[in-house]
């Protein structure tokens, strides 16, 4: 969980080859809205030989106590590792 005063993530050491895509996740009954920003083509220079990193940022607009600067950031590996050679 991070606090981003200007909605810009600081450098994380990963090279991202595409811009983030924003989408609204479906609301479950009685649940809250979830906004997701995702980029799926990242790699760590000198560590990864293929593009295999995914980053998702989440926030919860409309939820009681909502703060637009509070984000949940999740990193994972792509299920289809090696989707592009470097």
C-alpha positions in Angstrom: 0.0 0.0 0.0 1.5 3.4 -1.0 0.5 7.0 -0.7 1.0 8.9 -4.1 0.4 12.6 -3.8 0.5 13.2 -7.6 -0.9 9.8 -8.8 2.6 9.0 -10.3 4.4 5.9 -9.1 8.1 6.5 -8.4 10.6 4.4 -10.3 10.5 0.8 -9.2 13.6 -0.6 -11.1 11.4 -2.4 -13.7 11.3 -1.2 -17.3 7.7 -1.1 -18.5 7.2 -1.4 -22.3 3.6 -0.2 -22.4 1.4 2.4 -20.8 -1.0 1.5 -18.0 -4.5 0.4 -19.0 -7.3 1.5 -16.7 -10.4 -0.5 -16.1 -13.3 -0.7 -13.6 -13.7 -4.1 -12.0 -17.3 -5.4 -11.8 -19.0 -4.5 -8.5 -20.1 -7.4 -6.4 -23.4 -7.2 -4.6 -22.8 -5.2 -1.4 -19.2 -4.6 -2.4 -17.3 -1.5 -3.3 -16.1 -0.1 -6.6 -12.5 -1.1 -7.6 -10.5 0.8 -10.1 -7.5 -1.0 -11.6 -4.5 0.3 -13.6 -2.5 -2.5 -15.2 0.7 -2.8 -17.2 1.8 -6.3 -18.3 5.1 -6.0 -20.2 7.9 -5.3 -17.8 11.4 -6.7 -17.1 14.3 -6.0 -14.7 17.4 -5.1 -16.6 20.3 -7.5 -15.9 17.9 -10.0 -14.2 15.2 -11.0 -16.7 16.0 -12.3 -20.1 12.3 -12.1 -21.2 9.4 -9.7 -20.5 7.6 -11.4 -17.6 6.5 -8.8 -15.1 3.0 -7.4 -14.4 2.0 -4.5 -12.2 -1.5 -3.7 -11.0 -2.5 -0.6 -9.0 -5.9 -0.6 -7.2 -7.9 2.0 -5.5 -11.5 2.1 -4.2 -13.4 5.2 -5.3 -16.8 5.8 -3.6 -15.8 3.8 -0.6 -16.3 5.5 2.8 -13.0 7.0 3.8 -11.8 7.0 0.2 -8.5 8.8 -0.3 -7.5 9.2 -4.0 -3.9 9.1 -3.1 -4.0 5.7 -1.4 -3.1 2.8 -3.7 -2.6 -0.9 -3.4 0.2 -2.0 -5.7 0.6 -5.6 -6.7 3.5 -7.1 -8.7 3.4 -10.6 -10.2 5.0 -12.6 -13.0 3.2 -13.1 -16.3 1.6 -16.6 -16.7 2.9 -16.6 -20.2 6.5 -16.0 -19.4 8.7 -15.2 -22.3 5.9 -13.5 -24.3 8.6 -11.3 -25.9 12.4 -11.8 -26.1 14.6 -8.9 -25.1 
